[in-house]
Amino acid sequence: MRSQQPLTVTVPADVADMLRERVESGQSMSETEAIREGLLALQERDEEIEQWLRHDVLPTLDAHRSDPQRAETLAAARQRLNTAIDDIERNEFE
């Protein structure tokens, strides 16, 4: 069994309403469980963001720092994006 520690928190009225609604609807067993679920979801989201930063953003930043001449201008990026959007729209409406 998990150890528990009593903790008193004050929340805005709308948050208290959300907690009660989750319990009344059966989505959560208790207000405590709803808060626990919310904190676990935040932790999971934070871990996903951390992974994205480490595996996608940081390598791109490192590549740019090692060879800034490879960077694309804003105008070129916009053009590439607009072309991609146009291609998607043409395929959707054909």
Steps between C-alpha positions, in 0.01 A plus 500: 500500500625847416587723788291812519560839649220741582528826309266795501482715188283790398375499142288743301127430499502384138770242576305378802194466274703300246623267773148442632367443148768239428407311817124533449528379140710201603805614303700501825447316824573808713627856482837367614505248215404771248787719616737202486386419144550863397849513648595173331373636167708816548804290584448289186461812285814652650694181425376502138607862461839418649543213253399724208747765609783247540434296184368758252573856606850465646647310200355764266645780711839326512497452122420868451774609737756281322403631154284815509521535121265201465220701663199579288381858468157587634379579149616160373338321792171682437513411132569134579215496751258669259592251228439209736162645602403550137596137424289376790202711397522380139506137611205548735279659237583282200 
